[in-house]
Amino acid sequence: MHTPNTSMVKCIASFSFLLLSLGSIFTVLWVYPPQKEYRWAQWFQRGPAANGKVAPAVAQPAEIAVAPKRVAPVVASNTPAPDEAPPVAAPAARTVPAPGEPGSVAGAAPTQFKVELESAMKLVDTGKPADAVPILNKILEKEPTNEMALVELAMIQLLDFKDPAASVPLLERALRVNPGNQVVMSEMLGAYEEMGQPDVGTNLVQQMYEEKPSKELANAIGKSLLDSGDPAKALTYLADGTKDSKDVAGREQYARALAATGAGEEAVEIYRSNVEIEKENQKSGVYASEPDQGKEKIALAQMAVVQALIVQDGAENKEAAQELLLEIEAYAKTDEAKADLAEKFRRKNMN
């Protein structure tokens, strides 16, 4: 009788245990539906729908996507804003940042209109939008390219007067003043969609892109095409919009388009690079004032990698997903923290 080789027995046992572990993880993540209490399955969606529709890319900021609350007509500075900040009520009063201050944008109003703009916004915030209209119109008579006046007047038409058709020309003018204003772009495309003319909005942005290409316009067009179920066409724009860019949100759009067109491995690499970008952001002090936010951003980026890995075949991908899950668990240590992170990830990739 031959005595079995001890090393071989251990090797076979270890390999069997690994396969069993990976199978268990896959089953929990992928098969079981979410429960009311915390479950691992809550961390992930099931990927692209079977009917061929493409899940929308990153949801709009909570102030836009969750409820039709008023959004301040400016874009923050280069410091990234939280992807999934909880919905907040409209501020009791709004002030206009002077050029160069946090929250100011290119093309912002000259200082001589600061008082008038603050007065108009105060009227809006106190429920008197109609009284703010003549003030804003007067500013635009003197300076037709005043971005902040254009956007505030557009938001009055859109949110207070419920007239998206009247808001569209104002938003278009504001976008031509500052093509990098993502909030304005989102509101304009949303207004066209509300009017039942989403293609008109997309075509307008495409025309603006042809006149003066920019990464912001390219990403907006790509996202619109991706949301409408045309990932192949979206790829060209998203590739241009994310080239040499560290914009994580835009790169996620690109990765989704890649995955939807069958380039899953390339999508995984984009998601992986997003993790590194977020880690670099944390090291460079981007989140110095809110270090927990930086850690959360990294964890959310890692979750996107895991989700992308799960839909790929092969034990190697499952093992890589398991390793990342352990890193995520090191951040979200309690069931409550895991559930909170899972909810933010779900909202970020909301259908």
C-alpha positions as CSV (number, residue, x, y, z in Angstrom):
1,M,0.0,0.0,0.0
2,H,1.4,3.4,-1.0
3,T,1.3,6.3,1.5
4,P,-0.2,9.4,-0.2
5,N,2.2,12.3,-0.6
6,T,1.4,14.8,2.2
7,S,2.2,17.9,0.1
8,M,-0.1,16.7,-2.6
9,V,-2.9,16.1,-0.2
10,K,-2.5,19.5,1.3
11,C,-2.5,21.1,-2.1
12,I,-5.6,19.3,-3.2
13,A,-7.4,20.2,0.1
14,S,-6.4,23.9,-0.2
15,F,-7.5,24.1,-3.8
16,S,-10.9,22.5,-2.9
17,F,-11.4,24.9,-0.1
18,L,-10.6,27.9,-2.4
19,L,-13.2,26.7,-4.9
20,L,-15.8,26.2,-2.2
21,S,-15.1,29.7,-0.8
22,L,-15.4,31.4,-4.2
23,G,-18.5,29.5,-5.0
24,S,-20.1,30.5,-1.7
25,I,-19.2,34.2,-2.2
26,F,-20.5,34.1,-5.8
27,T,-23.8,32.5,-4.6
28,V,-24.3,35.1,-1.8
29,L,-23.4,38.1,-4.0
30,W,-25.1,37.1,-7.1
31,V,-28.0,34.7,-6.4
32,Y,-29.8,35.7,-3.2
33,P,-32.1,38.7,-3.5
34,P,-31.6,41.6,-1.1
35,Q,-33.3,41.1,2.3
36,K,-34.6,43.8,4.6
37,E,-31.6,43.5,6.9
38,Y,-28.1,43.6,5.7
39,R,-27.0,41.0,3.1
40,W,-23.9,40.8,0.9
41,A,-26.2,40.8,-2.1
42,Q,-27.2,44.4,-1.3
43,W,-23.7,45.5,-2.4
44,F,-24.3,44.8,-6.0
45,Q,-26.8,45.0,-8.9
46,R,-27.0,42.2,-11.4
47,G,-25.3,44.2,-14.2
48,P,-26.9,45.1,-17.5
49,A,-30.5,44.1,-17.8
50,A,-31.3,41.0,-19.9
51,N,-33.6,43.1,-22.2
52,G,-30.6,44.8,-23.6
53,K,-31.2,48.2,-22.0
54,V,-28.2,49.9,-20.5
55,A,-28.4,50.9,-16.9
56,P,-27.9,54.6,-16.6
57,A,-24.5,55.9,-15.6
58,V,-23.8,57.6,-12.4
59,A,-27.0,59.2,-11.0
60,Q,-27.2,63.0,-11.0
61,P,-26.3,64.8,-7.8
62,A,-28.8,64.1,-5.1
63,E,-30.2,67.6,-5.3
64,I,-31.2,66.9,-8.9
65,A,-32.0,63.2,-9.0
66,V,-33.8,62.6,-5.8
67,A,-36.2,65.6,-5.8
68,P,-36.8,68.6,-8.0
69,K,-35.2,71.0,-5.5
70,R,-33.5,74.1,-6.6
71,V,-29.8,73.8,-7.4
72,A,-27.4,76.6,-6.9
73,P,-26.5,77.9,-10.4
74,V,-22.8,77.4,-10.0
75,V,-20.3,74.6,-10.1
76,A,-17.9,73.9,-7.4
77,S,-14.2,74.4,-7.8
78,N,-11.8,71.7,-8.9
79,T,-12.3,69.8,-5.6
80,P,-14.6,66.9,-6.3
81,A,-18.0,67.0,-4.7
82,P,-19.4,63.9,-2.9
83,D,-20.9,61.6,-5.5
84,E,-23.7,60.6,-3.2
85,A,-24.3,63.3,-0.7
86,P,-27.6,62.8,1.0
87,P,-30.5,65.0,-0.3
88,V,-30.6,68.4,1.4
89,A,-33.3,70.9,1.6
90,A,-32.9,74.2,-0.3
91,P,-31.0,76.7,1.7
92,A,-32.9,79.4,3.5
93,A,-31.0,82.0,1.6
94,R,-28.4,81.9,-1.2
95,T,-25.5,84.2,-1.7
96,V,-23.6,84.7,-4.9
97,P,-19.9,83.9,-4.6
98,A,-17.6,86.5,-6.1
99,P,-15.2,85.4,-8.9
100,G,-12.4,83.5,-7.4
101,E,-14.2,82.5,-4.2
102,P,-15.2,78.9,-3.6
103,G,-18.2,78.1,-5.7
104,S,-17.5,80.7,-8.3
105,V,-17.2,79.7,-12.0
106,A,-15.8,81.1,-15.2
107,G,-18.1,83.7,-16.6
108,A,-19.6,84.5,-13.2
109,A,-21.2,87.8,-12.6
110,P,-19.0,90.9,-12.2
111,T,-18.9,92.3,-8.7
112,Q,-21.2,95.3,-9.7
113,F,-24.1,92.9,-10.0
114,K,-23.5,91.0,-6.8
115,V,-26.0,93.0,-4.8
116,E,-28.7,92.7,-7.5
117,L,-28.1,88.9,-7.7
118,E,-28.3,88.4,-4.0
119,S,-31.5,90.5,-3.9
120,A,-33.1,88.3,-6.6
121,M,-32.1,85.1,-4.9
122,K,-33.4,86.3,-1.6
123,L,-36.8,86.9,-3.2
124,V,-36.7,83.4,-4.7
125,D,-35.8,81.9,-1.4
126,T,-38.6,83.7,0.4
127,G,-41.2,82.5,-2.1
128,K,-41.4,85.6,-4.4
129,P,-39.8,84.3,-7.7
130,A,-42.0,86.6,-9.8
131,D,-40.5,89.7,-8.1
132,A,-37.0,88.4,-8.9
133,V,-37.7,88.2,-12.6
134,P,-37.5,91.9,-13.5
135,I,-34.2,92.2,-11.4
136,L,-32.6,89.4,-13.4
137,N,-33.9,90.7,-16.7
138,K,-32.4,94.1,-15.9
139,I,-29.0,92.5,-15.3
140,L,-29.2,90.6,-18.6
141,E,-30.1,93.8,-20.4
142,K,-26.8,95.2,-19.2
143,E,-24.8,92.0,-19.6
144,P,-26.4,89.3,-21.8
145,T,-23.7,86.8,-20.9
146,N,-24.1,87.0,-17.2
147,E,-24.1,83.3,-16.4
148,M,-25.5,83.4,-12.9
149,A,-28.4,85.6,-13.9
150,L,-29.2,83.4,-16.9
151,V,-29.2,80.2,-14.7
152,E,-31.3,81.7,-11.9
153,L,-33.9,83.0,-14.3
154,A,-33.9,79.6,-16.0
155,M,-34.5,77.8,-12.7
156,I,-37.3,80.2,-11.9
157,Q,-39.0,79.2,-15.1
158,L,-38.2,75.5,-14.6
159,L,-39.0,75.0,-10.9
160,D,-41.2,77.8,-9.9
161,F,-43.2,78.5,-13.0
162,K,-43.1,74.8,-14.2
163,D,-42.3,76.0,-17.7
164,P,-39.4,73.9,-19.1
165,A,-39.9,75.4,-22.6
166,A,-39.2,78.9,-21.3
167,S,-36.1,77.6,-19.3
168,V,-34.4,75.9,-22.3
169,P,-33.2,79.1,-24.2
170,L,-31.8,80.5,-21.0
171,L,-30.0,77.3,-20.1
172,E,-28.6,77.1,-23.6
173,R,-27.3,80.7,-23.4
174,A,-25.7,79.9,-20.0
175,L,-24.1,76.7,-21.3
176,R,-22.6,78.6,-24.3
177,V,-21.1,81.1,-21.8
178,N,-19.6,78.2,-19.7
179,P,-19.7,74.8,-21.4
180,G,-18.1,73.3,-18.3
181,N,-21.1,73.9,-16.1
182,Q,-22.3,70.3,-15.6
183,V,-25.4,71.4,-13.5
184,V,-26.6,73.6,-16.3
185,M,-26.1,70.9,-18.9
186,S,-28.0,68.4,-16.8
187,E,-30.9,70.8,-16.2
188,M,-31.1,71.6,-19.9
189,L,-31.1,67.9,-21.0
190,G,-33.6,67.2,-18.2
191,A,-35.9,70.0,-19.4
192,Y,-35.9,68.7,-23.0
193,E,-36.7,65.2,-21.6
194,E,-39.5,66.7,-19.6
195,M,-40.9,68.3,-22.8
196,G,-40.7,64.9,-24.5
197,Q,-37.8,66.0,-26.8
198,P,-34.7,64.3,-25.4
199,D,-33.2,64.0,-28.9
200,V,-33.4,67.7,-29.4
201,G,-31.4,68.3,-26.2
202,T,-28.7,65.8,-27.2
203,N,-28.5,67.1,-30.8
204,L,-28.1,70.7,-29.4
205,V,-25.2,69.6,-27.2
206,Q,-23.7,67.7,-30.2
207,Q,-23.9,70.8,-32.2
208,M,-22.2,72.8,-29.5
209,Y,-19.5,70.1,-29.3
210,E,-18.8,70.3,-33.0
211,E,-18.5,74.1,-32.8
212,K,-16.2,74.0,-29.7
213,P,-15.2,70.5,-28.5
214,S,-14.7,70.0,-24.8
215,K,-14.5,67.1,-22.4
216,E,-17.5,68.2,-20.5
217,L,-19.7,68.3,-23.6
218,A,-18.3,65.0,-24.8
219,N,-19.2,63.3,-21.5
220,A,-22.7,64.8,-21.5
221,I,-23.3,63.5,-25.1
222,G,-21.9,60.1,-24.2
223,K,-24.0,59.8,-21.0
224,S,-27.2,60.8,-22.9
225,L,-26.5,58.2,-25.6
226,L,-25.7,55.6,-23.0
227,D,-28.9,56.3,-21.0
228,S,-30.9,56.0,-24.2
229,G,-29.5,52.6,-25.0
230,D,-26.8,53.3,-27.5
231,P,-23.5,52.4,-25.8
232,A,-21.6,51.8,-29.1
233,K,-22.3,55.4,-30.2
234,A,-21.6,56.7,-26.7
235,L,-18.1,55.1,-26.7
236,T,-16.6,57.6,-29.1
237,Y,-17.7,60.6,-27.1
238,L,-16.9,59.1,-23.7
239,A,-13.4,58.1,-24.9
240,D,-12.8,61.7,-25.9
241,G,-14.2,63.0,-22.7
242,T,-12.1,60.8,-20.4
243,K,-8.9,60.9,-22.4
244,D,-6.1,62.0,-20.1
245,S,-8.7,62.8,-17.5
246,K,-9.0,61.9,-13.8
247,D,-12.7,62.6,-13.7
248,V,-13.9,59.4,-12.0
249,A,-17.5,60.0,-12.8
250,G,-16.8,60.4,-16.5
251,R,-14.5,57.4,-16.5
252,E,-17.3,55.3,-14.9
253,Q,-19.6,56.2,-17.8
254,Y,-16.9,55.1,-20.2
255,A,-16.4,51.8,-18.3
256,R,-20.2,51.1,-18.4
257,A,-20.3,51.7,-22.1
258,L,-17.3,49.3,-22.6
259,A,-19.0,46.6,-20.5
260,A,-22.3,47.1,-22.4
261,T,-20.5,46.5,-25.7
262,G,-18.7,43.4,-24.6
263,A,-15.4,44.8,-23.5
264,G,-15.7,43.7,-19.9
265,E,-12.0,43.3,-19.3
266,E,-11.3,46.8,-20.5
267,A,-14.1,48.1,-18.2
268,V,-12.5,46.3,-15.2
269,E,-9.2,48.1,-16.0
270,I,-10.9,51.5,-16.1
271,Y,-12.6,50.8,-12.7
272,R,-9.3,49.7,-11.3
273,S,-7.6,52.9,-12.4
274,N,-10.4,54.8,-10.7
275,V,-9.5,53.3,-7.4
276,E,-5.9,54.4,-7.9
277,I,-7.1,57.9,-8.8
278,E,-9.2,58.1,-5.6
279,K,-6.2,56.9,-3.6
280,E,-4.0,59.5,-5.1
281,N,-6.7,62.2,-4.4
282,Q,-6.6,61.2,-0.8
283,K,-2.8,61.3,-0.6
284,S,-2.7,64.7,-2.3
285,G,-5.0,66.3,0.2
286,V,-8.1,66.6,-2.0
287,Y,-10.2,65.3,0.9
288,A,-8.0,66.8,3.7
289,S,-11.0,68.6,5.3
290,E,-13.1,65.4,5.1
291,P,-10.8,62.3,5.3
292,D,-13.7,59.9,5.8
293,Q,-15.1,61.1,2.5
294,G,-11.9,60.1,0.8
295,K,-12.0,56.6,2.3
296,E,-15.6,56.2,1.2
297,K,-14.8,57.3,-2.3
298,I,-12.1,54.6,-2.5
299,A,-14.5,51.9,-1.1
300,L,-17.2,52.9,-3.7
301,A,-14.6,52.7,-6.5
302,Q,-13.5,49.3,-5.2
303,M,-17.1,48.1,-5.2
304,A,-17.4,49.0,-8.9
305,V,-14.4,46.9,-9.6
306,V,-15.9,43.9,-7.7
307,Q,-19.2,44.2,-9.6
308,A,-17.3,44.3,-12.9
309,L,-15.2,41.3,-11.9
310,I,-18.2,39.2,-10.9
311,V,-19.8,39.3,-14.3
312,Q,-16.5,38.1,-15.8
313,D,-15.8,34.3,-16.1
314,G,-12.9,32.7,-14.4
315,A,-11.7,31.8,-10.9
316,E,-9.0,34.5,-11.1
317,N,-11.6,37.2,-11.3
318,K,-13.5,35.8,-8.5
319,E,-10.4,35.6,-6.3
320,A,-9.6,39.2,-7.2
321,A,-13.1,40.2,-6.2
322,Q,-12.7,38.4,-2.9
323,E,-9.5,40.3,-2.1
324,L,-11.2,43.6,-2.8
325,L,-14.1,42.6,-0.6
326,L,-11.8,42.1,2.3
327,E,-10.4,45.6,1.7
328,I,-13.9,47.1,1.7
329,E,-14.7,45.2,4.9
330,A,-11.7,46.8,6.5
331,Y,-13.4,50.2,5.8
332,A,-17.0,49.2,6.5
333,K,-16.6,47.1,9.6
334,T,-20.1,46.9,10.9
335,D,-23.3,45.6,9.3
336,E,-24.7,49.2,9.6
337,A,-21.7,50.7,7.8
338,K,-21.9,48.0,5.1
339,A,-25.6,48.6,4.6
340,D,-25.0,52.4,4.4
341,L,-22.2,52.0,1.8
342,A,-24.3,49.5,-0.2
343,E,-27.1,52.0,-0.3
344,K,-24.8,54.8,-1.6
345,F,-23.5,52.4,-4.2
346,R,-27.0,51.5,-5.3
347,R,-28.0,55.1,-5.5
348,K,-24.9,55.9,-7.5
349,N,-25.8,53.3,-10.0
350,M,-29.5,53.8,-9.7
351,N,-31.8,52.4,-12.5
